[in-house]
Structures are given as structure tokens and as C-alpha cells.
Amino acid sequence: MDQLSQAFRQQAQSAEQLRSAISGQLGSTDWIGQSASNFRDRWTQEYEPSLRALAGELEELGGYVSRKREELHQAGNVG
């Protein structure tokens, strides 16, 4: 269960790194026009918040698995 918890937390970090990398790249890309504006709007209103939410949920799941592992350990069901 420790590995599962770690996996969730690592993937949360990956999602946050992806969000950060794309935001940085988008901010430094010379792209103008209506398509650029539309994409940037969708990024900030849809995609970026979705990646933040994903990272948060994965982190939360990692904590949940850790808590359950501890509960099972205390109950004597996990070594």
C-alpha cells in the first residue's frame, strides 16, 4: 500500500509539472491572433484548472491510501 500511495503522489507531482511546463511554454510562445486568444482562454478556464484538480485528487488519494494502510496496520491486518 505504501507503493500505491507513493504512486498517487508521484503522479500528482507529474500532473502539476505538466501544468506548469505548458503554462510556461504558452506564456513564452509568440502566438497572436484569435486562435491564440481562444486557446489561452480555454487553457486558463478549462485545461489548467482540470490539471490542478487532477493533481489535487491524486494527492488526496495518496493520503487516503496511507491512512487506510495505517488503520489496517493498527488492526493487525498488514505487516
N, C-alpha and C positions, 0 to 999 in steps of 0.2 A: 504494500500500500504506500510505502514511502516513495517508491519509484513512480507510482501513478501520481501522487501528489506533486512530486518534482516535475513530472512531465507536463502537468497542467500549468504549473508556474513558469516553466521554461517557454511553453507555447504562448503564455500571456506576454512574456517579455518579447517574444518574436513578433507578436501582433503589434505591440507598441513600437518596436523598432521599425516594422514595416510602415506603420502610420507616420512615424517621424521622418523616415527616409523619403517617402513620397511627398510629404508636406514640404520638406526642404528642397527636393528636386523641383517641385511645382513652383515654389517661390523663386527659384533661381533660373527658371526656364523663360527665355524670351519668346513668349507666345501671346499674341494680341489678337483682338477681334472678338466677334460674337461667340464663336465656338469656344474660345479660351475662357471667356467670361462665364459661359454656360457651364463648362466643365468645372471651373473653380467654384462656382456656386454649388454645383452638385457635390463636389468634394467636401466643401465645408459644411453643407447642410445634411448630406446623406452618408457618404462613404467614411469620412473621418470619424464622425460620431459612432458609426457602426463598428469600426475597428477599435475605438476606445471601449465601447460596450463589450465587445468580444474579449478584449484583454481583461477587463474587469470581471467578467463572468468566469473566465478561465482561472484567474487568480482566486476568485471566490470558491470555485470547485476544488482547487488545490488545498485551500484551507479546510473545506468540508471533509475531504478525504483524510486529511491529517487528524482532524477532530474525531472522526469515526474510528480511525486506527487506534487512537489513544483510548477511546471508550472500549474498544474490543480488547486492547491490551490490559486495561484495568479489570475487565471482566474475566480475563484469563483465556481469551479465545485466540490471541495472536501472540507469537513468541517474540 
